[in-house]
Amino acid sequence: MTAVHASSRQPDHGDWDETVDAIIVGSGAAGMAAAITAKLAGLNVLLLEKTDRIGGSTAVSGGAVWLPLNAQSAGAGHPDTFDKVWTYLEQTVGDSAPSDMLRAYLDAGPKMLEDFTHQGVLRLVARTASPDYYPDLPGAAMGGRSLDPPEFDGRKLGRHFKELRDPLPEFLVLGGMMINITDAKHLLRVTRSFASWKHGMKLVLRYVSDRARGYHRGTRLLLGNALAAQLFEQVLQRGIAYRLKADLQALVRDENGRVIGVVVHDNGAPKRIHARRGVVLATGGFPWDAARRNEQYPAPTGPWSMSPKGNAGDGIRIAASASAALGTGHTHAAFWAPVSLLTRPDGSVQRYPHLVWDRAKPGLIAVNSAGRRFVNEATSYHAFVEAMYAAHAQVPSIPAFLVCDQRFIDIWGLGLALPGGRPRQHLIDAGYLLRGDTLAELAQQLSIDPLALADTIARYNRLAAAGEDTDFGKGSTAYNRYLGDPDHHPNPCLAPLADGPYYAVKVYAGDIGTAHGIATDPHARALDATGQPIPGLYVVGNDMQSVMGGNYPAPGITLGPGLTFGWLAGRALASTVAAR
């Protein structure tokens, strides 16, 4: 038997502390999908989670799932065809991902959803309005391809609710109540609309009831937390064994190179667990592996990821030690997002992802260290950071600055500075929120040329007043306008910056997960350097080389493939001949 650097011999049964059919390492959507699929096929499954919470990156995500050709798309008003989506992917992904992997995803994704829906495993609802991120390209869809998990009642998890990973603090209000964009819009209008007041009161009363019953946070779950909770409920209901604080140390291979088990620290105790059918790695990629990040990301980079800190490249590193090869040809090593950073009094850092709430709204611009715009502020979060890196090659643009006036911050907020006139002085004192009564004062705070900033804003204001951004096209696409203010005309993404005071936050080139991982075949089997599958080893989620090649064509392009290839891995395990 071989662990890493150990000699090879066939193990006796007495060498194992435990034997199961399949071991799944990692409890995000991809890992739980693999575990549930294998269990539905009758296998004895063990789910291992390094941290003390279930849910991985899924639980802290926005929860969108991109599944072209799903059965709901026509009913959502957006009938889809293979030729249409393939045309779109040819332009947005191209040859940065193997065509057989993309075809496997498009073929299996709808089947996965149909199977999980039929089995009562998963419920997703197609968006009637949700443009792909490049809506002007041929083959793009205006909705139907992206689906969301419905609201989930966390009380269904019973005593296990505390084992579900909490969402990001930025998705919480009142210290523990989840809200989505619809909720936020109602809460901002609670004093101006009876319907919004009713909506807001319903949310608050539910939350107060939850806390009075002893829950550590609200049990009305949304976004990726609802998706993770749905899957976790199935893990519990299907009787899938799982271990928290179970840290993978090594894979075990027989003399023929087949993966037949794992070495794991189970709550600190070393264990050797036999997997008769195989092992699935779904540990969340490498955003918190500093060495690999510095090697794979463009410069500058830093600890700016929104992923859980447990996603430290364990699966990729350990798979590579078992002769698995890394994928090649990708455009980017990560899925980017601009992130602002608040250093708390205790020295810890809170990260805020500027995904869909503030950048597209009318009255905000982004500038670099020269005080100049460099990007369409309403573009996707991934494309925004692409632009940061492109601009940085000429002028320091990391960090960049999001700039707005008093009216904007009161209506929309700015990062951690919440809207509605809530207290912000603590953010100013911490250096997170920068404020100036005049543009010159703000420029001094940002250490940029005040004349350049004033000139940039004057030009932007003229464009905004005319309703057309001829410089960068803010508000020029359906995706831009989808995220803007529908009540603002003529352009829902453009409004002049008015009188001071003015505000800004620094944003860094962060990520929401990695795209560079282990090469696999369409069955999620890990490949070696010769392109041959490694028997008994499967890789899914962000441990797997992205089928998007590090591109970001639409919302949900990590969870869609994660669920799909998790399902494929579970089916492959079920069809595998058991090892001795």
C-alpha positions in Angstrom: 0.0 0.0 0.0 1.3 3.5 -0.8 0.5 6.8 0.8 2.7 9.7 -0.4 6.3 8.5 -0.7 5.5 5.1 0.8 6.5 1.8 -0.8 3.9 -0.1 -2.8 2.3 -3.3 -1.5 -1.2 -4.8 -1.4 -2.8 -4.1 2.0 -4.4 -6.7 4.2 -7.9 -5.9 5.4 -6.5 -5.4 8.8 -4.5 -2.4 7.6 -7.7 -0.3 7.3 -9.5 1.5 10.1 -12.7 1.5 8.1 -14.0 0.4 4.7 -16.7 2.0 2.5 -17.6 2.0 -1.1 -16.9 5.6 -1.9 -15.2 8.5 -0.1 -16.1 12.1 -1.0 -13.7 14.8 0.2 -15.3 18.2 0.5 -18.9 19.2 1.3 -19.7 21.9 -1.2 -22.3 21.5 -3.9 -20.0 19.3 -6.1 -19.0 17.0 -3.2 -22.5 16.6 -1.9 -23.9 16.0 -5.4 -21.4 13.2 -5.8 -22.2 11.7 -2.4 -25.9 11.8 -2.9 -25.7 10.3 -6.4 -23.5 7.5 -5.2 -25.9 6.8 -2.3 -28.9 6.8 -4.5 -27.1 4.1 -6.5 -26.9 2.0 -3.4 -23.3 2.6 -2.4 -22.0 3.0 1.1 -20.7 6.6 1.1 -18.5 8.6 3.5 -18.3 12.4 3.2 -15.3 14.1 4.7 -15.1 17.8 5.5 -11.9 19.5 6.6 -13.6 22.3 8.6 -16.3 22.2 11.3 -19.1 23.3 8.9 -20.9 21.7 5.9 -21.3 23.7 2.7 -17.9 24.9 1.4 -17.9 27.8 -1.1 -21.5 27.0 -2.0 -22.8 28.2 1.3 -21.2 31.6 1.0 -22.0 32.1 -2.7 -24.8 33.8 -4.6 -26.3 30.4 -5.4 -26.9 30.9 -9.1 -26.7 27.7 -11.2 -26.0 28.0 -15.0 -27.6 25.0 -16.8 -28.3 25.7 -20.4 -30.9 23.5 -22.1 -32.7 22.9 -18.8 -36.4 21.9 -19.0 -37.5 25.1 -17.4 -36.0 27.6 -19.9 -38.9 27.6 -22.4 -41.4 28.1 -19.6 -39.3 31.0 -18.3 -39.8 32.6 -21.7 -36.4 31.7 -23.2 -36.4 28.5 -25.3 -32.9 27.3 -25.8 -31.1 25.1 -28.3 -27.8 23.4 -28.4 -26.6 25.4 -31.4 -27.5 28.6 -29.7 -25.6 27.9 -26.5 -22.7 26.3 -28.3 -22.4 29.5 -30.5 -22.2 31.6 -27.3 -19.6 29.3 -25.7 -17.4 29.3 -28.8 -17.1 33.1 -28.4 -16.8 33.3 -24.6 -14.8 30.2 -23.9 -13.4 29.1 -27.2 -10.4 26.7 -27.1 -9.5 27.5 -23.5 -11.4 24.4 -22.4 -11.6 21.0 -24.1 -14.7 20.7 -26.3 -15.5 17.2 -25.0 -15.7 18.6 -21.5 -18.0 21.4 -22.6 -20.2 18.9 -24.5 -20.4 16.6 -21.5 -21.5 19.5 -19.4 -24.2 20.6 -21.8 -25.4 17.1 -22.2 -25.3 16.0 -18.6 -26.5 19.3 -16.9 -30.1 19.0 -17.8 -30.1 15.3 -17.1 -28.6 15.9 -13.6 -31.3 18.4 -12.8 -34.1 16.1 -14.1 -32.7 13.2 -12.1 -32.3 15.3 -8.9 -35.7 16.9 -9.3 -37.4 13.5 -9.8 -35.6 12.0 -6.8 -36.6 15.0 -4.6 -32.9 15.9 -4.1 -32.9 19.4 -5.5 -35.2 22.2 -6.5 -34.1 25.1 -8.7 -36.1 27.8 -10.4 -35.2 29.3 -13.7 -34.8 33.1 -13.9 -37.2 34.8 -16.2 -34.9 37.7 -16.6 -31.1 37.2 -16.2 -28.9 38.1 -19.2 -25.8 36.2 -19.9 -22.8 38.4 -19.2 -22.1 39.1 -22.8 -25.6 39.6 -24.1 -24.7 41.2 -27.4 -22.9 38.1 -28.6 -24.7 35.7 -30.8 -26.2 32.8 -28.9 -26.6 34.8 -25.6 -29.8 34.3 -23.6 -31.7 37.0 -21.7 -32.9 34.4 -19.1 -33.8 30.8 -18.5 -30.2 29.4 -18.4 -29.5 30.5 -14.8 -31.5 29.0 -12.0 -31.8 29.8 -8.3 -32.5 27.7 -5.2 -35.8 28.8 -3.6 -36.0 30.0 0.0 -35.2 27.2 2.4 -36.3 26.8 6.0 -33.2 26.0 8.0 -35.4 24.5 10.8 -35.7 21.4 8.6 -32.1 20.6 9.5 -33.0 20.4 13.2 -30.0 20.2 15.5 -27.7 20.0 12.4 -28.5 23.6 11.4 -25.5 24.7 13.4 -23.3 22.5 11.3 -24.2 24.4 8.1 -21.7 27.0 7.1 -23.0 30.6 7.8 -23.3 32.9 4.8 -21.0 35.9 4.4 -21.7 38.7 6.9 -22.4 40.9 3.9 -25.5 38.9 3.2 -26.8 39.5 6.7 -28.6 42.3 8.4 -29.5 42.8 12.0 -26.7 40.5 13.0 -28.0 37.3 11.3 -30.9 37.8 8.9 -30.4 36.8 5.3 -31.7 39.0 2.6 -31.7 39.0 -1.2 -31.9 41.9 -3.7 -35.7 41.9 -3.6 -35.6 42.1 0.2 -33.1 44.9 0.2 -35.2 47.0 -2.2 -38.2 46.5 0.1 -36.3 47.4 3.2 -35.0 50.6 1.6 -38.6 51.6 0.9 -40.1 50.4 4.1 -41.2 54.0 5.1 -42.5 54.9 1.7 -44.5 51.9 0.7 -47.1 49.9 2.6 -46.2 46.8 0.5 -42.6 47.2 1.4 -43.5 47.8 5.1 -45.4 44.5 5.1 -42.6 42.7 3.4 -40.0 44.1 5.8 -42.1 43.4 8.9 -42.6 39.8 7.9 -38.9 39.3 7.6 -38.1 41.0 10.9 -40.8 39.1 12.8 -39.5 35.8 11.5 -36.0 36.7 12.4 -36.9 37.8 15.9 -38.8 34.5 16.4 -35.8 32.5 15.3 -33.5 34.3 17.7 -36.0 33.9 20.5 -36.1 30.2 19.9 -32.3 30.0 20.4 -31.1 29.9 16.8 -27.7 31.5 16.4 -29.0 33.3 13.2 -32.1 33.5 11.1 -33.4 30.2 9.6 -34.8 31.8 6.4 -32.0 30.7 4.0 -31.4 32.2 0.6 -28.8 32.2 -2.2 -26.0 29.7 -2.0 -26.8 29.0 1.7 -30.2 27.7 0.6 -28.6 25.5 -2.0 -26.1 24.0 0.4 -28.9 23.5 2.9 -31.1 21.6 0.4 -28.2 19.2 -0.3 -27.3 18.9 3.4 -30.9 17.9 4.1 -30.5 15.1 1.6 -27.3 14.0 3.1 -29.1 13.7 6.4 -32.3 12.1 5.0 -30.4 9.6 2.9 -28.3 8.5 5.9 -25.0 9.5 4.3 -22.2 9.3 6.9 -20.2 12.5 7.2 -17.3 13.6 9.3 -16.4 17.2 10.2 -12.8 18.2 11.0 -11.6 15.4 8.8 -8.4 16.6 7.1 -7.2 14.7 4.0 -3.5 13.9 4.3 -2.8 11.4 1.4 -4.3 9.1 -1.1 -3.6 5.4 -0.9 -2.8 3.5 -4.1 -2.3 -0.2 -4.8 0.6 -1.7 -6.8 -1.2 -1.0 -10.1 -1.7 2.7 -9.3 -5.4 2.5 -8.5 -6.6 4.9 -5.7 -8.1 2.6 -3.0 -8.4 4.8 0.0 -7.2 7.8 2.0 -5.2 8.8 5.0 -7.1 11.4 7.0 -6.8 13.2 10.3 -10.2 12.6 11.8 -10.6 15.2 14.6 -6.8 15.0 14.9 -6.6 11.2 15.0 -4.9 9.5 12.0 -7.1 7.0 10.1 -6.8 4.9 7.0 -10.0 4.5 5.2 -10.6 2.0 2.4 -12.7 3.0 -0.7 -13.8 0.0 -2.7 -15.1 2.1 -5.6 -13.0 5.2 -5.5 -12.3 8.7 -4.0 -13.8 12.0 -5.2 -11.9 15.2 -4.4 -14.0 18.3 -4.1 -12.0 20.5 -1.7 -12.6 23.9 -3.3 -9.5 24.8 -5.2 -6.5 26.8 -4.1 -7.4 30.4 -3.4 -5.9 30.2 0.1 -2.7 28.4 -1.0 -0.4 31.5 -1.0 2.4 29.8 -2.9 0.3 28.5 -5.7 -1.7 31.7 -5.9 1.5 33.7 -6.3 2.6 31.3 -9.0 -0.6 31.2 -10.9 -2.2 34.6 -10.5 -1.0 37.8 -12.2 0.7 40.3 -10.0 -0.2 42.0 -7.8 -2.2 39.5 -5.8 -2.8 38.9 -2.1 -5.2 37.3 0.4 -8.2 38.8 -1.2 -10.4 35.7 -1.9 -14.0 35.5 -0.9 -13.7 31.7 -0.6 -13.6 30.0 2.8 -10.0 29.9 4.1 -10.1 26.1 4.2 -9.9 26.1 0.4 -6.1 25.9 0.5 -5.4 23.6 -2.5 -5.4 20.3 -0.5 -7.2 18.3 -3.2 -5.1 19.6 -6.1 -1.8 19.0 -4.2 -2.7 15.5 -3.1 -4.1 14.5 -6.5 -0.9 15.7 -8.1 1.1 13.5 -5.6 -0.9 10.6 -7.1 0.3 11.4 -10.6 -2.8 13.5 -11.6 -2.0 16.3 -14.1 -3.0 19.9 -14.0 -5.2 21.2 -16.8 -3.7 23.6 -19.4 -4.9 26.2 -21.9 -7.0 28.2 -19.5 -7.4 32.0 -19.9 -7.4 32.8 -16.1 -6.5 30.8 -13.0 -9.3 32.2 -11.0 -12.8 33.7 -11.2 -12.2 37.4 -10.4 -14.2 39.9 -8.3 -13.3 43.3 -7.0 -13.0 43.1 -3.2 -12.8 45.8 -0.5 -11.1 45.2 2.8 -11.9 46.4 6.3 -9.3 45.9 9.0 -11.2 45.3 12.3 -9.9 46.6 15.6 -8.6 43.1 16.5 -6.5 43.0 13.3 -8.7 40.6 11.4 -9.9 41.5 7.9 -13.4 41.6 6.6 -13.8 41.2 2.8 -16.7 42.6 0.8 -17.3 41.4 -2.8 -18.6 44.1 -5.1 -20.6 41.7 -7.3 -24.0 43.1 -8.4 -25.2 45.7 -6.0 -23.4 49.0 -6.2 -21.1 49.2 -9.3 -23.9 49.3 -11.9 -26.1 51.8 -10.2 -26.3 55.4 -11.5 -23.8 57.8 -9.9 -20.7 55.7 -9.3 -17.5 55.6 -11.2 -14.2 53.6 -10.8 -10.9 55.4 -11.1 -7.2 54.3 -10.9 -4.3 55.9 -9.2 -4.1 58.5 -12.0 -7.7 59.5 -11.2 -8.9 58.2 -14.6 -11.7 55.8 -15.5 -10.5 52.5 -17.0 -13.6 50.2 -17.2 -17.3 50.0 -17.7 -18.3 49.9 -14.0 -21.4 47.9 -14.7 -19.6 45.0 -16.4 -19.4 41.6 -14.7 -17.2 41.3 -11.6 -14.8 39.0 -13.5 -14.5 41.4 -16.4 -14.0 44.3 -14.0 -10.9 42.7 -12.5 -9.7 41.8 -15.9 -9.8 45.5 -16.7 -8.0 46.3 -13.4 -5.1 44.0 -14.4 -5.0 45.4 -18.0 -5.0 49.0 -16.8 -2.4 48.2 -14.1 0.1 47.3 -16.8 0.2 51.0 -17.7 -0.9 52.9 -14.6 -1.2 51.5 -11.0 -4.8 50.3 -10.9 -4.7 47.8 -8.0 -6.2 49.0 -5.8 -8.7 51.0 -7.8 -11.3 53.3 -6.2 -15.1 53.3 -6.4 -16.2 56.9 -6.1 -19.7 58.3 -5.4 -21.5 61.3 -3.9 -23.7 61.6 -0.8 -27.0 60.9 -2.6 -25.6 57.7 -4.0 -24.3 56.3 -0.7 -27.6 57.2 1.0 -29.7 55.3 -1.6 -27.4 52.4 -2.6 -24.6 52.3 0.0 -21.0 51.6 -1.0 -19.6 48.2 0.0 -19.8 47.8 3.8 -21.2 51.4 4.1 -24.9 50.5 4.1 -27.6 52.7 2.5 -30.4 54.5 4.3 -28.3 56.9 6.3 -26.9 54.2 8.6 -23.8 55.0 10.7 -20.6 55.1 8.7 -18.1 57.0 11.0 -16.6 53.7 12.2 -15.8 52.8 8.6 -14.2 56.2 8.0 -12.2 55.8 11.3 -11.0 52.4 10.2 -9.8 53.8 6.8 -12.2 51.6 4.8 -14.5 54.4 3.7 -12.7 57.6 2.4 -14.6 60.9 2.6 -14.0 64.4 1.4 -16.2 67.5 1.5 -14.9 68.4 -1.9 -13.4 66.4 -4.8 -10.0 67.9 -3.9 -10.3 66.6 -0.3 -11.3 63.2 -1.6 -8.4 63.2 -4.0 -6.0 63.9 -1.2 -7.5 61.0 0.7 -6.9 58.8 -2.3 -3.4 60.2 -3.0 -4.3 61.0 -6.6 -4.1 64.3 -8.6 -7.1 66.4 -7.7 -7.2 68.1 -11.1 -7.2 64.7 -12.9 -10.1 63.4 -10.6 -12.1 66.6 -11.1 -11.6 66.4 -14.9 -12.6 62.8 -15.0 -15.8 63.4 -13.0 -16.6 66.5 -15.1 -16.4 64.4 -18.3 -18.4 61.6 -16.8 -21.1 64.0 -15.6 -21.5 65.3 -19.1 -21.9 61.8 -20.5 -24.3 60.9 -17.7 -26.4 63.9 -18.3 -26.7 62.9 -22.0 -27.5 59.3 -21.0 -24.7 57.7 -23.0 -21.3 56.6 -21.8 -19.3 56.9 -25.1 -16.0 56.2 -23.2 -16.7 52.8 -21.6 -20.3 52.0 -22.4 -21.8 51.8 -18.9 -25.4 51.0 -19.3 -25.0 49.9 -22.9 -25.9 46.2 -22.6 -28.9 44.3 -21.3 -26.7 42.9 -18.5 -25.7 46.4 -17.4 -29.2 47.6 -17.4 -30.5 44.5 -15.6 -28.3 45.6 -12.6 -29.0 49.3 -12.8 -31.9 51.3 -11.4 -35.0 50.6 -13.6 -36.6 53.8 -12.3 -33.8 56.0 -13.5 -33.9 57.4 -17.0 -32.7 57.5 -19.7 -29.9 55.2 -18.7 -30.4 53.1 -15.5 -26.7 53.0 -14.9 -25.7 56.7 -15.4 -26.3 59.7 -13.2 -23.9 62.7 -12.6 -22.1 63.0 -9.3 -23.6 66.0 -7.6 -22.3 68.1 -4.8 -20.2 66.8 -1.9 -19.4 65.3 0.4 -17.9 62.5 -1.7 -17.0 58.9 -0.8 -14.7 56.2 -2.0 -13.6 52.7 -1.2 -10.5 50.8 -2.4 -11.1 47.6 -4.3 -8.5 44.9 -4.9 -8.2 42.1 -7.5 -10.0 39.4 -5.5 -11.6 36.2 -6.5 -14.5 34.0 -5.7 -12.7 30.7 -6.5 -10.0 29.2 -8.7 -10.4 27.8 -12.2 -7.1 26.0 -12.7 -7.2 22.5 -11.4 -6.8 18.8 -12.1 -7.4 17.7 -15.7 -10.3 15.2 -16.0 -12.3 13.3 -18.6 -16.1 13.7 -19.1 -16.7 11.2 -16.3 -14.8 13.4 -13.8 -11.9 10.9 -13.7 -8.6 12.4 -13.0 -6.1 12.2 -15.8 -2.4 11.6 -15.6 0.3 13.3 -17.7 -0.4 11.0 -20.7 -4.1 11.8 -20.6 -5.1 8.4 -19.2 -7.6 8.1 -16.3 -6.2 7.3 -12.9 -8.3 4.4 -11.7 -10.3 5.2 -8.6 -9.7 8.9 -8.5 -12.3 11.6 -9.4 -12.1 15.4 -9.2 -15.0 17.8 -9.2 -15.8 21.4 -8.3 -13.0 23.9 -8.2 -10.4 21.2 -7.8 -11.2 20.3 -11.4 -9.9 22.3 -14.3 -12.8 24.6 -15.2 -14.9 23.7 -18.2 -15.1 27.4 -18.8 -11.3 27.7 -19.0 -11.2 30.5 -16.5 -13.7 32.6 -18.4 -17.0 33.8 -17.0 -19.8 33.7 -19.5 -22.8 33.9 -17.2 -24.0 33.8 -13.6 -23.7 30.3 -12.0 -20.9 28.9 -14.2 -19.1 27.3 -11.2 -22.1 25.8 -9.4 -23.6 24.5 -12.7 -20.5 22.4 -13.6 -20.0 21.5 -9.9 -23.4 19.9 -9.6 -23.1 18.3 -13.0 -19.7 16.7 -12.7 -20.5 15.7 -9.1 -23.5 13.8 -10.5 -21.3 12.3 -13.2 -18.7 11.2 -10.7 -21.3 9.6 -8.5 -22.7 7.7 -11.4 -19.2 6.6 -12.5 -18.5 5.3 -9.0 -21.7 3.3 -9.1 -20.6 1.6 -12.4 -17.0 0.9 -11.2 -16.0 -2.6 -10.3 -15.1 -2.7 -6.6 -11.5 -3.0 -5.6 -10.4 -5.7 -3.1 
